[in-house]
Amino acid sequence: MTKISSGTLQQQFKTTNYVGLAMMVSVFLYAVIVIGIDKGYIPYKVSHNIDINILAKVKYILLAISIFHYFIIRFIQKFSLKSAAYLPAASVLTFALCEVVSIYGLVLFLLTGISMDFYIFMLISLLYFYIFYPKYANWEKLLDQEYSKNPPA
């Protein structure tokens, strides 16, 4: 495992931060799509060929999967604390797992036409972004711990 410098860590954090912000913005873009369809600005017709009971089961399955994402993200973050070199990749993966929850809501909305379904998943997604968004102080602390164990040559 190669050691990374403080300057490199700052640049990686900055890049990772931009990726995270872009993914958070996409959640709000999904909300604009939902509002547009719900208000009739974007033409879309909900197919009523799917049984409402099946859609209800799909909703609860997606909610369960969304809750499971919490534990997956916790595992990824625990693994990423082994080395500062893992932090950027782990953060982007965390962002993806946070964002996909809102995509579940978007898909459910497109199937049911019920905007509240989307908003529930959107709130969970934004909550995950809030909880798991990386903090530079934590990255720097990990880098300092690595250097205190094995100072660079």
N, C-alpha and C positions, 0 to 999 in steps of 0.2 A: 504494500500500500504506500503510495507516494504521499509525502506531506505537502500540504498546501499553505501558501503564505496568507497573511492577513489581507493583503491587497487583492489577492485572487478570491478569497472568501467574500470580501465586500462586493466584488464584481459579480460573483455567482449569486449572491443574495439579491443584488439589484436586478439582475436578469430574471431570477426566479420570482421576485416581487412583481415585475411587469407581467409575467405569465399568469400569476395568481390574480392580479387585478383584471386582466383581460377575461379570465374565466368567470370572475364575479360579474363583470359587465354583461357577459353572455346570458347569465341568469336573468338579468333585467331585460335583455332583448327578448328572451322567451316570454317574459311577462307582457311586453309590448305586443307580441304576436297573439297571445291569449286575449288581451284586451281588444285588439283589432278584430279578431274573429268573433269574440263575444258581442261586441257592439255592431258588428256587421260591416266594418270597414274593409275587412279582408274576406273575400268570399270563400266559404268552406262549409260543406254540408256534412253533418255527422251521420254516419251510417247507423241505422237502427236495426241492423241485421244480427247484432250480437245480443244475446240474452243478458238482461240487466243483472241477474244473479251471478253470471260468469264475470261480468265487469266488476261487481262488488268483490268477488274473490280475488280478482287480479289486483284490485286496489289494495287489499289487505296483504297480499303477497308482496307487492312492491313496497308497502310500508315496512313489512318485516325485513325485506332486503335492505331498505334504507337504514333501518336501525342497526342491522348487521354491519353496515359500512362504518359505523362508529368504532366497532371493535377491530375491524380491518385496519382502519387508519391508526388506531392506537398501537396495533402491532407493528405497522410500518414505521411509525415514529420511534418506537422502542428500538427497532432494528437500526434505524438511521443514526441513533445515538452512539453506535459503536465507532463511527469515524466521521469526521467533518466532510470527508470526500463523498459520503452517501447523501448528505443533506439536500443538495439541489434536486437530485432524481427523486428522492423520497418526498420532497415538497411538491413537485409537479404531479407525482402520483396521488398525493393527498388532495391536491386541487381537483384532479380529475374525478376522484371518488366523491368529493363534495359536490361538484357540478352535476354529475350524472344523476344525482337524486332529483334535481330539478327537471332533468330530461325525462325521468320516469313520470313526473307530474305532467309534463307537456304531452307525452304520449297518451297518458290516461285522459287528459282533457280532449285530445283529438279523437279518442274513441268514444267518450261519453258526452262531451259538450258541457260538462259541469266545471266551471272555472274554479270553484272552491277546491276541487281536487288538485289542480295545479298549484294554487296558493299554499296549500298545506305542505306540499313537497318543496315548494320554493322556500318557505320558512325554515324547513329542516335543512335544506341546502345552505342557506345563509347562516344558520346557526352553526353548522359544521365549519364553514369558512371562518366564522368568528372564533370558534373554539380552537381550531387547528392551524390558523394562519401563523406562519413562522415568524419568530422574533429574532432580530439580528443579535441581540444580547445572548440568546441561547446558543446561536451558532458560534459566536465569539468565545463563549465559555467552554464549549466543547473543543474548539481549536486550542485554547489555552491549556486545557486538561491534557490534550494529546502532546503538546510541546513540553509540558512539565514532566510527562512520563518518558518521552523520548525527544530530547532537544535536537533541532536540526544540526546537521554536521557543518 
